C-alpha cells in the first residue's frame, strides 16, 4: 500500500481549522504570471497565517513536485538553415542538438517490430542559451529541445514505428518567456534575413513542465534515472514495464535541467497530455517552482533578468551552462568574451533572506529595483530583482555582500535586514577572487 501526501500550492496547516498533521488545506490559484498581481495580495491568499519559510522547507520535505509553467511559451523552428541560424544568434553551442542518431543495421531489433517500447537510440539533451543585444546585454533566455524523430515513435497501435520518413531537416522547439513571446518572435524574424528557417508560436500545441523538489533523481539516464529515459522505437533494454514512468509512447520525455542537475527535470509535452511522473497529488502551482529557484539563486525570464540591461556573466550564465566560449561568433559575443577573459566579475546575482532585527525571516512586499545598502557606510551595494515572501534574489557587489560582519538592509528600511546566502553550486573562485582583490587593495 502506497501512502501519498497531498501537497497543493503553498498549502499549509490552517491554525483555525481542526486538522491533523497529515492534512493540508486546499487552495486554488490562477496561473502564475510574473506581473499579474501585487505580491502582498498574493501572499495573503496563499499563506493565510503561516510563514513562507515553513513553506520553503516543505518544498524539500514534500518530495518530488511538478508544475506546468504557464509563464513559458513554446516556439518551433524548422527548415534547412535552422541550426546555422540559431548557432549564429545564441550564446551556447546548439550543434549537439543537430546530431543524428546512429543508423540501425539490417539485422537490428528495430526490424522486428516488437510491440513494446524500448529505449531510444539517441536523444540529445536540451540546451540553455540566451539572445543578447549587439552590446552584449541580455534579451531573452531559451531552453532548446529536439523533438523525437518520427522513426523513433510508436504508431498509435503501439505495434511499430511511425511509417512517415523524416526529411533530414532539423526541427527544434524552444521554451521561452510567455510574457514576451510576440516580441521574441518579432526579434528573431528580424535576424532571419534570407535564412531558410520558419519560426512559429506552438504554445497551443505544447506546454513546458518542471519536475523539482526533494528526491528528484538526476543520475545517469541509462541506469539510475529511468524517469528521464526516453520512450520510443529503438534498440536497447526493454523498458515496457516501466514505460509509464519514463515517457510517452510518442517519444516525449523528461530531461535533466540543462542549467544545474539539482534543479530537477524539465521538458516540453503536448498540451493535451499530462507528463509521466506527474501524480495528481504532486502537481503544484508554479509559484512553488519559482520559490525553489529563488532559494537556489537562479533567475529565469526577462522579468527577473532585466531585458536590455543585464550582463549575462553577472547573472551567472557561465555557471548555468548557458554560454559556450569555444563556439565562435554570436550576437553580443565581444563583451562576453572580454569580460570572461579579464576574469573579474564584481557583481553577481545572489540569493538572500529578508529577516528582522532578531534574525527571524519575515515576508515583505518588496519591489524589483529596491536598493540594498550597507548599514555602516550607507552605500548602495545592490538592487533587488525579485522577492517571494521572505526569499529573494538581487544583483550585489560580491566584495561588500560577503565581507565579514556585513550588515545589509533595504534603503530607508533599517528594520528589514538582508541576509545573503552563498549558493552551494557557486564555484569557490567566485568569492576567492574578490577576497584576493580586497587583500591586495588593503596592503
Secondary structure, DSSP 8 states (H G I E B T S, - for coil): --------TT----TTS---TT-----------TTSS-HHHHHHHHTTTS-HHHHHHHHHHT-EEEEE-TTEEEEEEESTTHHHHHHTTSSS--GGGG-------TTSGGGG--SS-B--S-----EEEEEE-TTSBEEEEEEEEE---GGGSB-TTSSSB-SS---S---EEEEEEGGGHHHHHHHHHHHHTT---EEEE-TTTEEEEEEEETT---S-TTTT-GGGS--BS-SSSB-GGGHHHHB-TTS-B-EE-SS-GGG-EEEEEETTS--TT--TTTB--HHHHHHHHHHHT---STTTTTTTT-BTTTTTTTTTT---SSS---TTHHHHHHHHHHT---EEEEEEEEE-TTS-B------TT-EEEETTT--EEEEEEEEETTEEEEEEEHHHHTSTT--EEETTEEEEEEEEE--TTS-THHHHHHHHHHHHHH-
